[in-house]
Amino acid sequence: MAEVLDKGTIKALSAEARQQMVKLLAKRPYTASEISKLTGRHVTTVTQHLDILEKADLVKKKPTSKWVYYELTDKGERLFKPKFYSWVIVFSISVVFMFVGFLRLFRFDSMTITKNMEAFANDGAVGGAASPMMTESAMQTARDVEAVPIDYIAYGLIIIGLIGLVYLAYKRMK
């Protein structure tokens, strides 16, 4: 297998016009006249640039019955179309967001409940012995145990993570 960035490839990509053409071809195949319209260059100039890119094995012709389309070769795709990394990054970030959201959600709930239980145990005892009647502060603490506050940040992180996973599923089906 030939190196991706050899001397011919670097020379072919040294012109800004050819870089622009390769970026266009990374999206989809184009004819020389389509590239001409998109770049604002004459068709013969575009064809000359495409010939240089073809000699560097970055672009290949794909003739159809009526038109000649240009598309990236495997070498060109390896340079300009990272297939693997973008979905891995989105997946990783989504999983991290969901993990942190769930961690925050469950840590927050358990800390609040533990704190309220300790306060309840301390308020329920008078002079080291359990009081037969609950004091007002103990009853308030008991009500607080049931009213655990909502952690909106945790839910937001979980939702963002889910949106990322749904986006990945949508892009993979496309």
N, C-alpha and C positions, 0 to 999 in steps of 0.2 A: 504494500500500500504506500502510495506516495505521500510525502509530507503535505500538510494542508497549507502551511505558509512557506512555500519555496520561493526562490528568486523570481520566477515568472509570475507567480500570484501577487507578490508585493509590487512588481512593476505594473501589472495589469490594474491593480487597485490604486495606483499612485495618482490617477486623475480623478478629480471630484465628480466629473460627469459619469464615469464608469461606476464609482461608488453609488451614486444616485440611482443608476440603472439596476444595479444588483439589489439595492434596497427595494426597488419596485418589484423586481422579479421574485423577491422573497415572499411577497404577498400572493402572487398568482402569475401564471404565464401571460405574456403580452406579445403583440406583434410589434415590429419596428415602428410602424406608423402610430400606434397607441403610445409607445414610449416617447416618440417625437412630440406628440401633442402634450403629454404630461410634463416633459422636461423643457419644452420650448426650443428644441434644437431641430435642425433639418434632418430629414430621414436618412440621407446619405452619411451624415456625421454620426447618427445613432448606429447605423449599420456598421460603420468602421469601428466604433467603440465595442459593439457586440462581437465583432470578429476577433478583436484583441482578447476579450473576455472568454471567447470560445477557445482560442489557442491556449489560454491559461487553464483550460478545463474547469471553468467556473460556470459557464453557460453552455447550453446545447440547443440546437434547433429541433423543433417538433413540428414537422410539416403535416398539415391536414389537407383535405381535398381542395380547399380554396386559399388558405392563408398559411404563413409560416410563423409559428409561435416560438418564442424563446422562453426557456425555463432554466432554473438552476440545476446543475449537476449534483451528484452526491457530495462532491467536494465543496461546492458552493453552499449547499444546505448545511453542511457541518460548520461552515464559517458564519452563516447568517441566520440560521434557523435553529436555535437551541430547542430541541424537542423535549428534553428531559427536565431541565432545571426549573423552568417556570412553574410547572405543576407541583414539583416537590416543595418549592418555597411556599406556595399558597397552602398546600396541605399541611406543612409543618407549622406555619403561623396559625392556621385554623385550629389545629390540635392543641397548640400551646394556649391559645385564647380560651378554648373550652376547658382545658385542664385547670388553668388558673382561675377561671370562673367558678368551676365546681369546687376547687380547693378553697377559694375564698368564701363561697356560699356555705359549705359545711363547716369550715373552721369558724366562721363568724357565728353560725347558729350554735355550735357546741360551746364556744367561749361565752356567749350570752347566757345560755342555759346554765353552764357551770357557775358563772358569776352570780346569777340569780339564786341558784340552789345554795351556794355558800352564804349569801346574804340571808336567805330564809332560815338556814340552820342557826346562824348567829343571832338573828332577831327572835327566834322562837325559844331561846334559852334565857332564863333570868337567874343570875347568880349561880351559874353552873348547873342548874337543874332545869328540866323542861317545864315550862309554864303550862298549866292546864288550859289556859285561854290564849288565843293568838292576839298579839298586840296589833295596833293599827298598821305599823310599819311592816310587820310580817304578812298581813293580809295584802298590803300593797305589793310586796315582793312576790307573793303568790300570783297576783294578777299580772305582774310584769313577765313572769315565766311564760304565760300563755300568749302574751303580745310580743312576739319576737319581731324586731324591725326587719323590713325588707332591704336587702342589699342590692340596690339597683345596678351598681357597677358589676357585680358578679353576673347578674342576668344579662347585662349588656355585653359582657365578654363572651358568654355562652351563645348569645344570638349572633354576634359577629363571627364566631367560629362556625356556627351552623350555616351562615350565609356563604362563608368561604367554601365549605364543603359542597353546598348546593351549586355554587358557581363552577367548581371543579367538575361535578357530575355533568353539568350542562355543557361545558367546554369539551369534555371527553366524548359525549354523545354526538357532538357536532361534526 
